[in-house]
Amino acid sequence: MQNNRLNKTEAVSDRYDHYYFIGIGGIGMSNLARYFLSKNKRVGGYDRTQTPLTEALVKEGAFIHYEDNIHSVPEAFLHKDNTLIVYTPAVHDTHGELRYFREKGFTVMKRAQVLGEITRASDAVCVAGTHGKTTVSSMIAHLLRQSHVDCNAFLGGILKNYDNNLLLSDDSPITVVEADEYDRSFHWLHPWVAIVTSAEPDHLDIYGTPEAYRESFEKFTSLIRPGGYLIMKKDIAVSSHADPSVKLFSYSEREGDFHADNIRIGEGAILFDFIAPDRQINDLSLGVPVKINIENAVAAIAAALLCGVRPEEIRPAIETFRGAKRRFDFHLKTKDIVFIDDYAHHPGELAASIQSIKALYPDKRITGVFQPHLYSRTRDFADAFAKSLSLLDDVVLLDIYPAREEPIEGVTSQLIFDRITSPQKILCKKEELLGLLKEKPLQVLVTLGAGDIDRLLPGIEELLQTRFAINSTPPVVSSPSPLSRGDRKGRNLSSGKE
């Protein structure tokens, strides 16, 4: 098959020696910062709060400060001919440093623009969706990394196998990208392979209507370059606008061009057979054995095969995938207590997460702690949030995490709480959570949300270890070494059965 790679233009990493990030601690911003650090560029930035991620960036060589004050920015970043300013759309236009750089004539680019330029000359595998995109893109990156194909990857989570959200290769032309729909950011990308995992309406503060949200995904499909591939969740409410030469595949857990068969769930494990139009790979074992990951793995394996990964390379890679932090992240797993953390912050994500946990632990009581994210999302989806949370046996609902928003009159967690039908539910202040969990009967505990609930995790884990007399030293799990790299061949699906 012809490569159809775009002609390479001057790379954004060649134009400047200094890169300053406004919102550098964001998961997407941080992998760009790491990319430029890898190019031996000087990297600096601002973020509102200090986190383990910003601390890691500082150790890797970045300058970071936490006050919106241009006088705190080192002189080296204040020369417009030598510094590129990168910002996240989550930062408001009134931000003092952002306004300064614009007024002084600096080149200022959105994070998505920069990512689009970096990946323009590569074979970009772009994963979009309201939910599922972090896990699927991470799976694809791991499958490629553990094969002869290899890859670069800009991920929306810290992949636990590598303790990083950035993977770089010396010779692979493939780049795996999590395609963010917020603020239409994914329209800057140039996919060769595109995956759409879901398109349930979200970010209505940006899009206005569900129809405009879905149309944005249709625009994304039109960006796939001729001769590429589109892998789309079966029955998704998105029409493909791709070039006629783009090959369209459907997938789901049990139906579609790519799907699973002979699914077996039990004793903490999930096995299934992978079915493609021209091949079958039997008895795959999920490294992160939760039900939703069957469907995620189907999409990831489909993309990996299109990239040239061999069937015999799939099995060990999918079994050794450890997931991304905060995506079905098991913190404790004993016969007495299971503690899981998940980033789910949209009603569809919540339902999928809770249903997966219930399938894994059908005879245990599931207690969920949820922190709503954004006033606008809470207002727009209060009924749907309540319906998803009502799947839990016991609900603990925290206050809304505002992120980039100012409060909206009348919008509080109470909107969700009043609609929840679970037999046990309670509103709780974040600072009161540990005291509540100390007394509450627990079997399986899951924390959910995209705000700052992750900062409570160490305290929760310590509490549960003490309460259930658990040894605080976790088992050491070694990451697998990459397989030997060879010439990249065999991009077309070829016949065969394993």
RODO-2510 file (C-alpha; in nm, 4 decimals, decimal comma):
residues 498
     n   res          X          Y          Z
     1     m     0,0000     0,0000     0,0000
     2     q     0,1216     0,3485    -0,0776
     3     n     0,2289     0,5501     0,2234
     4     n     0,0660     0,8790     0,1068
     5     r     0,2688     1,0666     0,3660
     6     l     0,2469     1,4464     0,3512
     7     n     0,5557     1,6395     0,2493
     8     k     0,7469     1,7466     0,5559
     9     t     0,7689     2,1212     0,6119
    10     e     0,9870     2,3034     0,8594
    11     a     0,9138     2,1445     1,1943
    12     v     0,7818     2,3640     1,4733
    13     s     1,0691     2,2329     1,6873
    14     d     1,3184     2,3888     1,4428
    15     r     1,1807     2,7418     1,4563
    16     y     1,2402     2,8343     1,8190
    17     d     1,4835     2,7663     2,1001
    18     h     1,2388     2,8548     2,3804
    19     y     0,8852     2,7260     2,4421
    20     y     0,6598     2,8726     2,7093
    21     f     0,3403     2,6877     2,8079
    22     i     0,0445     2,8591     2,9769
    23     g    -0,1257     2,5704     3,1546
    24     i     0,1813     2,3468     3,1386
    25     g     0,0474     2,1046     3,4008
    26     g    -0,2378     1,9815     3,1824
    27     i    -0,1998     1,6240     3,0628
    28     g    -0,1931     1,7264     2,6966
    29     m     0,0282     2,0292     2,7496
    30     s     0,2793     1,8314     2,9529
    31     n     0,3493     1,5778     2,6786
    32     l     0,4226     1,8638     2,4376
    33     a     0,6550     2,0171     2,6957
    34     r     0,8317     1,6818     2,7273
    35     y     0,8580     1,6608     2,3490
    36     f     1,0438     1,9922     2,3275
    37     l     1,2622     1,8989     2,6241
    38     s     1,3597     1,5870     2,4284
    39     k     1,4691     1,8192     2,1464
    40     n     1,7005     1,9994     2,3907
    41     k     1,4882     2,3130     2,3838
    42     r     1,4430     2,5417     2,6823
    43     v     1,0939     2,4894     2,8247
    44     g     0,9050     2,6943     3,0794
    45     g     0,5496     2,7623     3,1801
    46     y     0,2781     2,8657     3,4189
    47     d     0,0180     2,6556     3,5946
    48     r    -0,2333     2,7385     3,8628
    49     t    -0,1271     2,4667     4,1049
    50     q     0,1723     2,2487     4,1765
    51     t     0,1087     1,8801     4,1080
    52     p     0,3141     1,5619     4,0788
    53     l     0,3130     1,6168     3,7029
    54     t     0,4542     1,9694     3,7235
    55     e     0,7102     1,8477     3,9773
    56     a     0,8160     1,5766     3,7318
    57     l     0,8525     1,8335     3,4525
    58     v     1,0751     2,0485     3,6736
    59     k     1,2971     1,7468     3,7426
    60     e     1,3144     1,6894     3,3672
    61     g     1,4415     2,0435     3,3109
    62     a     1,1412     2,2730     3,2774
    63     f     1,0964     2,6036     3,4601
    64     i     0,7470     2,6336     3,6117
    65     h     0,5864     2,8959     3,8317
    66     y     0,2397     2,9189     3,9841
    67     e     0,1468     3,2881     3,9873
    68     d    -0,0012     3,4745     3,6906
    69     n     0,2708     3,7378     3,6864
    70     i     0,4795     3,8246     3,3816
    71     h     0,7574     3,9484     3,6130
    72     s     0,8010     3,5882     3,7311
    73     v     0,8824     3,4712     3,3777
    74     p     1,2591     3,4374     3,3177
    75     e     1,4139     3,6869     3,0784
    76     a     1,5070     3,4068     2,8366
    77     f     1,1379     3,3550     2,7480
    78     l     1,0655     3,7242     2,6845
    79     h     1,2135     3,7499     2,3338
    80     k     0,9419     3,7118     2,0710
    81     d     1,1727     3,6087     1,7880
    82     n     1,3022     3,3126     1,9829
    83     t     1,0048     3,1994     2,1940
    84     l     0,6844     3,0215     2,0994
    85     i     0,3921     3,0634     2,3385
    86     v     0,1654     2,7593     2,3675
    87     y    -0,1632     2,7769     2,5583
    88     t    -0,4501     2,5501     2,6440
    89     p    -0,8044     2,6674     2,5588
    90     a    -0,8945     2,5968     2,9213
    91     v    -0,7062     2,9204     3,0024
    92     h    -0,9287     3,2275     2,9763
    93     d    -0,8389     3,5109     2,7380
    94     t    -0,8134     3,7450     3,0378
    95     h    -0,5114     3,5578     3,1740
    96     g    -0,2455     3,8203     3,2397
    97     e     0,0545     3,6428     3,0884
    98     l    -0,1425     3,5362     2,7807
    99     r    -0,2579     3,8931     2,7243
   100     y     0,0978     4,0235     2,7631
   101     f     0,2432     3,7855     2,5046
   102     r    -0,0314     3,8674     2,2564
   103     e     0,0052     4,2424     2,3041
   104     k     0,3827     4,2195     2,2570
   105     g     0,3498     4,0369     1,9261
   106     f     0,4707     3,6905     2,0274
   107     t     0,3655     3,3926     1,8185
   108     v     0,0901     3,2343     2,0265
   109     m    -0,0524     2,8936     1,9327
   110     k    -0,3070     2,6590     2,0808
   111     r    -0,1773     2,3278     2,2018
   112     a    -0,3744     2,1516     1,9266
   113     q    -0,2135     2,3633     1,6537
   114     v     0,1339     2,2700     1,7727
   115     l     0,0407     1,9015     1,7977
   116     g    -0,1040     1,9173     1,4466
   117     e     0,2225     2,0565     1,3115
   118     i     0,4330     1,7967     1,4908
   119     t     0,2229     1,5082     1,3579
   120     r     0,1589     1,6481     1,0077
   121     a     0,4518     1,4622     0,8506
   122     s     0,3892     1,1353     1,0353
   123     d     0,1386     0,8534     0,9931
   124     a    -0,0978     0,9770     1,2606
   125     v    -0,3290     0,7329     1,4374
   126     c    -0,5851     0,9633     1,6017
   127     v    -0,8400     0,8442     1,8585
   128     a    -1,1442     1,0656     1,9211
   129     g    -1,4539     1,0227     2,1337
   130     t    -1,6539     1,1582     2,4236
   131     h    -1,5101     0,8746     2,6288
   132     g    -1,2774     0,5813     2,5752
   133     k    -1,0141     0,7720     2,3792
   134     t    -0,7436     0,7698     2,6490
   135     t    -0,7631     0,3955     2,7042
   136     v    -0,7858     0,3098     2,3334
   137     s    -0,4979     0,5388     2,2333
   138     s    -0,2869     0,4036     2,5210
   139     m    -0,3619     0,0465     2,4172
   140     i    -0,2666     0,1195     2,0568
   141     a     0,0587     0,2814     2,1655
   142     h     0,1458    -0,0192     2,3814
   143     l     0,0593    -0,2696     2,1075
   144     l     0,2801    -0,0825     1,8600
   145     r     0,5578    -0,0298     2,1121
   146     q     0,5719    -0,3995     2,1954
   147     s     0,5870    -0,5010     1,8282
   148     h     0,8374    -0,4620     1,5451
   149     v     0,6443    -0,1493     1,4339
   150     d     0,7085     0,0849     1,7307
   151     c     0,5573     0,4359     1,7485
   152     n     0,5612     0,7852     1,8872
   153     a     0,2655     0,8744     2,1099
   154     f     0,1081     1,1846     2,2644
   155     l    -0,1318     1,0426     2,5231
   156     g    -0,4016     1,1882     2,7461
   157     g    -0,2953     0,9842     3,0471
   158     i     0,0175     0,8536     3,2146
   159     l     0,0665     0,5063     3,0700
   160     k     0,1651     0,2865     3,3631
   161     n     0,3841     0,0541     3,1561
   162     y     0,6156     0,3477     3,0821
   163     d     0,5247     0,5992     3,3558
   164     n     0,4862     0,8636     3,0860
   165     n     0,2361     1,0322     2,8540
   166     l     0,4934     1,0710     2,5762
   167     l     0,6605     0,7924     2,3802
   168     l     0,9281     0,8656     2,1192
   169     s     1,0841     0,6423     1,8573
   170     d     1,4056     0,6881     1,6637
   171     d     1,2707     0,5367     1,3435
   172     s     0,8950     0,4726     1,3451
   173     p     0,6898     0,7145     1,1315
   174     i     0,3697     0,6327     1,3242
   175     t     0,2394     0,8762     1,5851
   176     v    -0,0518     0,7846     1,8129
   177     v    -0,2543     1,0865     1,9221
   178     e    -0,5456     1,1304     2,1604
   179     a    -0,7730     1,3607     1,9592
   180     d    -0,9428     1,6090     2,1936
   181     e    -1,2795     1,7418     2,0800
   182     y    -1,2881     2,0269     2,3319
   183     d    -1,2847     2,3627     2,1519
   184     r    -1,2703     2,1652     1,8220
   185     s    -0,9041     2,0978     1,8909
   186     f    -0,9007     1,7752     1,6877
   187     h    -0,9674     1,9703     1,3689
   188     w    -0,5972     2,0616     1,3616
   189     l    -0,4967     1,6967     1,3163
   190     h    -0,4185     1,5056     0,9965
   191     p    -0,5163     1,1408     1,0577
   192     w    -0,4012     0,8449     0,8552
   193     v    -0,6001     0,6118     1,0807
   194     a    -0,8881     0,7626     1,2808
   195     i    -1,0929     0,5923     1,5515
   196     v    -1,4197     0,7344     1,6862
   197     t    -1,5164     0,5624     2,0107
   198     s    -1,8285     0,7623     2,1010
   199     a    -2,0014     1,0918     2,0278
   200     e    -2,2425     1,1441     2,3134
   201     p    -2,2991     1,5206     2,3491
   202     d    -2,0581     1,7037     2,5798
   203     h    -1,8957     2,0477     2,6056
   204     l    -2,2236     2,2190     2,5236
   205     d    -2,0729     2,5376     2,6672
   206     i    -1,8584     2,5343     2,3518
   207     y    -2,0838     2,3683     2,0942
   208     g    -2,4246     2,4919     2,2006
   209     t    -2,6248     2,1942     2,0720
   210     p    -2,5828     1,8157     2,0488
   211     e    -2,6111     1,8480     1,6702
   212     a    -2,3144     2,0870     1,6528
   213     y    -2,1139     1,8483     1,8712
   214     r    -2,1767     1,5539     1,6392
   215     e    -2,1071     1,7666     1,3310
   216     s    -1,7653     1,8382     1,4793
   217     f    -1,6896     1,4654     1,4743
   218     e    -1,8060     1,4457     1,1134
   219     k    -1,5640     1,7263     1,0304
   220     f    -1,2907     1,5234     1,2033
   221     t    -1,3612     1,2242     0,9757
   222     s    -1,3240     1,4501     0,6704
   223     l    -0,9638     1,5213     0,7714
   224     i    -0,8489     1,1613     0,7183
   225     r    -0,6096     1,1678     0,4290
   226     p    -0,6890     0,9760     0,1095
   227     g    -0,6081     0,6080     0,1355
   228     g    -0,6455     0,6085     0,5121
   229     y    -0,8759     0,4235     0,7504
   230     l    -1,1725     0,5085     0,9724
   231     i    -1,2661     0,2714     1,2555
   232     m    -1,5984     0,3784     1,4052
   233     k    -1,8061     0,2411     1,6891
   234     k    -2,1036     0,0523     1,5478
   235     d    -2,4332     0,2442     1,5494
   236     i    -2,2666     0,5696     1,6528
   237     a    -2,4692     0,8780     1,5523
   238     v    -2,1952     1,0165     1,3270
   239     s    -2,1878     1,0075     0,9464
   240     s    -1,8524     0,9668     0,7780
   241     h    -1,7427     1,2619     0,5653
   242     a    -1,4163     1,0951     0,4704
   243     d    -1,2685     1,0835     0,1231
   244     p    -1,4165     0,7925    -0,0793
   245     s    -1,0761     0,6206    -0,0804
   246     v    -1,0788     0,5948     0,3005
   247     k    -1,1674     0,2442     0,4166
   248     l    -1,4436     0,2434     0,6793
   249     f    -1,4645    -0,0278     0,9480
   250     s    -1,7173    -0,0704     1,2282
   251     y    -1,6473    -0,2200     1,5697
   252     s    -1,8141    -0,2946     1,9022
   253     e    -1,7905    -0,5532     2,1749
   254     r    -1,9955    -0,8177     1,9945
   255     e    -2,0799    -0,6824     1,6460
   256     g    -1,9131    -0,5077     1,3545
   257     d    -1,6228    -0,5683     1,1170
   258     f    -1,4062    -0,6010     1,4273
   259     h    -1,5583    -0,7544     1,7404
   260     a    -1,5086    -1,0055     2,0213
   261     d    -1,6451    -1,3569     2,0535
   262     n    -1,6348    -1,6351     2,3135
   263     i    -1,6065    -1,3823     2,5992
   264     r    -1,5241    -1,5365     2,9362
   265     i    -1,5333    -1,3329     3,2586
   266     g    -1,4479    -1,4784     3,5976
   267     e    -1,1957    -1,5114     3,8778
   268     g    -1,0591    -1,1652     3,8072
   269     a    -0,9798    -1,2384     3,4424
   270     i    -1,1347    -1,1682     3,1024
   271     l    -1,0575    -1,3763     2,7937
   272     f    -1,2021    -1,3408     2,4436
   273     d    -1,1448    -1,4178     2,0772
   274     f    -1,0771    -1,1253     1,8432
   275     i    -1,2661    -1,1373     1,5138
   276     a    -1,1599    -0,9372     1,2057
   277     p    -1,2908    -0,9565     0,8474
   278     d    -1,0019    -1,1833     0,7479
   279     r    -0,8570    -1,3314     1,0649
   280     q    -0,9244    -1,4498     1,4186
   281     i    -0,6966    -1,4360     1,7221
   282     n    -0,8124    -1,6669     1,9994
   283     d    -0,7865    -1,6559     2,3783
   284     l    -0,6682    -1,3023     2,4368
   285     s    -0,6352    -1,2084     2,8037
   286     l    -0,6899    -0,8478     2,9110
   287     g    -0,4148    -0,6965     3,1221
   288     v    -0,6744    -0,4653     3,2783
   289     p    -0,9694    -0,7059     3,3143
   290     v    -1,2761    -0,4826     3,3172
   291     k    -1,5667    -0,5351     3,0811
   292     i    -1,5468    -0,2036     2,8956
   293     n    -1,1896    -0,2883     2,7974
   294     i    -1,3139    -0,5697     2,5724
   295     e    -1,4558    -0,3090     2,3369
   296     n    -1,1569    -0,0798     2,3860
   297     a    -0,9217    -0,3659     2,3006
   298     v    -1,1171    -0,4517     1,9849
   299     a    -1,0655    -0,0973     1,8516
   300     a    -0,7002    -0,0906     1,9558
   301     i    -0,6173    -0,4290     1,8021
   302     a    -0,7920    -0,3312     1,4789
   303     a    -0,5773    -0,0171     1,4524
   304     a    -0,2604    -0,2068     1,5415
   305     l    -0,3208    -0,4641     1,2659
   306     l    -0,3765    -0,1856     1,0126
   307     c    -0,0414    -0,0415     1,1216
   308     g     0,1318    -0,3697     1,0481
   309     v     0,1515    -0,5381     1,3891
   310     r     0,1674    -0,9144     1,3487
   311     p    -0,1048    -1,1334     1,5048
   312     e     0,1523    -1,3205     1,7133
   313     e     0,2667    -0,9872     1,8624
   314     i    -0,0856    -0,8960     1,9778
   315     r    -0,1346    -1,1582     2,2515
   316     p     0,1619    -1,0779     2,4802
   317     a     0,1129    -0,7043     2,4341
   318     i    -0,2578    -0,6943     2,5253
   319     e    -0,1897    -0,9168     2,8267
   320     t     0,0874    -0,6908     2,9566
   321     f    -0,1044    -0,3644     2,9085
   322     r    -0,1335    -0,2049     3,2531
   323     g    -0,3543     0,0884     3,1587
   324     a    -0,3275     0,4604     3,2154
   325     k    -0,3301     0,6180     3,5577
   326     r    -0,6812     0,7192     3,6642
   327     r    -0,8392     0,4884     3,4041
   328     f    -0,9722     0,1882     3,5958
   329     d    -0,6732     0,2236     3,8200
   330     f    -0,6713    -0,0480     4,0881
   331     h    -0,5146     0,0893     4,4075
   332     l    -0,6108    -0,2001     4,6357
   333     k    -0,7347    -0,5467     4,5466
   334     t    -0,7866    -0,7950     4,8297
   335     k    -1,0627    -1,0346     4,9299
   336     d    -1,1899    -0,7782     5,1813
   337     i    -1,1624    -0,4495     4,9927
   338     v    -1,1177    -0,3321     4,6338
   339     f    -1,0320     0,0326     4,5666
   340     i    -1,0502     0,1635     4,2096
   341     d    -1,0022     0,5144     4,0744
   342     d    -1,1441     0,6228     3,7388
   343     y    -1,1410     0,9515     3,5461
   344     a    -1,5038     0,9113     3,4305
   345     h    -1,6715     1,2526     3,4246
   346     h    -1,9441     1,2208     3,1588
   347     p    -2,2716     1,0285     3,2172
   348     g    -2,1847     0,7715     2,9493
   349     e    -1,8406     0,7138     3,0995
   350     l    -1,9878     0,6769     3,4464
   351     a    -2,2408     0,4177     3,3318
   352     a    -1,9746     0,2185     3,1441
   353     s    -1,7378     0,2308     3,4404
   354     i    -1,9961     0,1280     3,6993
   355     q    -2,1397    -0,1499     3,4820
   356     s    -1,7893    -0,2878     3,4244
   357     i    -1,7222    -0,2953     3,7991
   358     k    -2,0556    -0,4633     3,8673
   359     a    -1,9761    -0,7304     3,6070
   360     l    -1,6387    -0,7936     3,7693
   361     y    -1,7793    -0,8021     4,1242
   362     p    -2,1456    -0,9102     4,0866
   363     d    -2,1823    -1,0221     4,4494
   364     k    -2,0210    -0,7223     4,6175
   365     r    -2,1568    -0,3881     4,7336
   366     i    -2,0307    -0,1054     4,5074
   367     t    -1,9767     0,2337     4,6706
   368     g    -1,8956     0,5268     4,4425
   369     v    -1,7567     0,8706     4,5286
   370     f    -1,8245     1,1154     4,2454
   371     q    -1,6961     1,4701     4,2017
   372     p    -1,8895     1,6510     3,9256
   373     h    -1,6706     1,8470     3,6827
   374     l    -1,7864     2,1895     3,5571
   375     y    -2,1015     2,3811     3,6418
   376     s    -2,2167     2,3817     3,2788
   377     r    -2,1797     2,0034     3,2408
   378     t    -2,3672     1,9492     3,5673
   379     r    -2,6482     2,1782     3,4503
   380     d    -2,6721     2,0205     3,1050
   381     f    -2,6604     1,6550     3,2142
   382     a    -2,7975     1,6426     3,5706
   383     d    -3,0630     1,3841     3,4827
   384     a    -2,8153     1,1639     3,2960
   385     f    -2,5597     1,1856     3,5777
   386     a    -2,8238     1,0803     3,8286
   387     k    -2,9316     0,7865     3,6125
   388     s    -2,5725     0,6607     3,5837
   389     l    -2,4929     0,7069     3,9529
   390     s    -2,8135     0,5238     4,0456
   391     l    -2,6451     0,2065     3,9197
   392     l    -2,4357     0,2176     4,2387
   393     d    -2,5422     0,0571     4,5651
   394     d    -2,4119     0,3546     4,7612
   395     v    -2,3388     0,7065     4,6302
   396     v    -2,1195     0,9732     4,7890
   397     l    -2,1559     1,2992     4,5944
   398     l    -1,8988     1,5781     4,6339
   399     d    -1,9235     1,9443     4,5399
   400     i    -1,8672     2,0517     4,1792
   401     y    -1,5084     2,1046     4,0687
   402     p    -1,5252     2,4344     3,8731
   403     a    -1,2099     2,3976     3,6588
   404     r    -1,2162     2,6898     3,4138
   405     e    -1,5665     2,8136     3,5007
   406     e    -1,7256     3,0673     3,7295
   407     p    -2,0251     2,9460     3,9369
   408     i    -2,3666     2,9370     3,7684
   409     e    -2,6541     3,0491     3,9870
   410     g    -2,8616     2,7576     4,1096
   411     v    -2,6206     2,4925     3,9819
   412     t    -2,4822     2,2705     4,2593
   413     s    -2,4399     1,8979     4,3182
   414     q    -2,7897     1,9045     4,4651
   415     l    -2,9265     1,9011     4,1070
   416     i    -2,7848     1,5530     4,0623
   417     f    -2,8390     1,4353     4,4185
   418     d    -3,2157     1,4919     4,4183
   419     r    -3,2558     1,2689     4,1125
   420     i    -3,0422     0,9735     4,2313
   421     t    -3,2508     0,6652     4,3133
   422     s    -2,9841     0,4528     4,4846
   423     p    -3,0912     0,3164     4,8249
   424     q    -2,7991     0,4893     4,9935
   425     k    -2,6800     0,8391     4,8969
   426     i    -2,5181     1,1318     5,0722
   427     l    -2,3817     1,4765     4,9894
   428     c    -2,0350     1,5266     5,1326
   429     k    -1,7748     1,8015     5,1473
   430     k    -1,4379     1,6977     5,0112
   431     e    -1,2647     1,7664     5,3419
   432     e    -1,5170     1,5411     5,5220
   433     l    -1,4746     1,2390     5,2922
   434     l    -1,2089     1,0496     5,4883
   435     g    -1,4139     1,0696     5,8053
   436     l    -1,7169     0,9374     5,6198
   437     l    -1,5261     0,6467     5,4645
   438     k    -1,3813     0,5539     5,8012
   439     e    -1,7277     0,4491     5,9204
   440     k    -1,9048     0,3421     5,6004
   441     p    -1,9408    -0,0326     5,5219
   442     l    -1,7220    -0,0965     5,2169
   443     q    -1,6509    -0,3866     4,9837
   444     v    -1,5703    -0,2205     4,6498
   445     l    -1,4938     0,1523     4,6517
   446     v    -1,4556     0,3557     4,3319
   447     t    -1,3642     0,7240     4,3092
   448     l    -1,4869     0,8985     3,9952
   449     g    -1,4305     1,2389     3,8364
   450     a    -1,1940     1,4623     3,6382
   451     g    -1,1338     1,7350     3,8961
   452     d    -0,8942     1,7207     4,1897
   453     i    -1,0402     1,4099     4,3508
   454     d    -0,7115     1,2351     4,2681
   455     r    -0,5439     1,4399     4,5418
   456     l    -0,7514     1,2482     4,7949
   457     l    -0,6318     0,9094     4,6745
   458     p    -0,3228     0,8730     4,8985
   459     g    -0,5299     0,9512     5,2076
   460     i    -0,8071     0,7118     5,1058
   461     e    -0,5602     0,4338     5,0332
   462     e    -0,3824     0,4829     5,3658
   463     l    -0,7173     0,4795     5,5479
   464     l    -0,8241     0,1556     5,3796
   465     q    -0,4883    -0,0108     5,4400
   466     t    -0,5179     0,0642     5,8103
   467     r    -0,8853    -0,0256     5,8324
   468     f    -0,8448    -0,3583     5,6511
   469     a    -0,4948    -0,4376     5,7881
   470     i    -0,3291    -0,4412     5,4451
   471     n     0,0460    -0,4475     5,3973
   472     s     0,1338    -0,1036     5,2606
   473     t     0,4087    -0,2365     5,0315
   474     p     0,2548    -0,3027     4,6864
   475     p     0,3795    -0,5878     4,4710
   476     v     0,6380    -0,4896     4,2130
   477     v     0,5196    -0,5363     3,8542
   478     s     0,7948    -0,5143     3,5961
   479     s     0,7164    -0,3516     3,2622
   480     p     0,7930    -0,5764     2,9671
   481     s     1,0922    -0,4969     2,7512
   482     p     1,0098    -0,3882     2,3952
   483     l     1,0355    -0,6573     2,1337
   484     s     1,3107    -0,6232     1,8761
   485     r     1,2321    -0,3649     1,6109
   486     g     1,2349    -0,4652     1,2471
   487     d     1,1358    -0,3188     0,9144
   488     r     0,7793    -0,1933     0,9132
   489     k     0,5786    -0,4033     0,6696
   490     g     0,2423    -0,5569     0,6091
   491     r     0,0072    -0,2653     0,6592
   492     n    -0,2845    -0,4338     0,4823
   493     l    -0,4914    -0,6866     0,6677
   494     s    -0,3875    -1,0208     0,5260
   495     s    -0,5590    -1,3519     0,5541
   496     g    -0,4702    -1,5857     0,8323
   497     k    -0,5944    -1,7394     1,1539
   498     e    -0,4170    -1,7979     1,4775
***
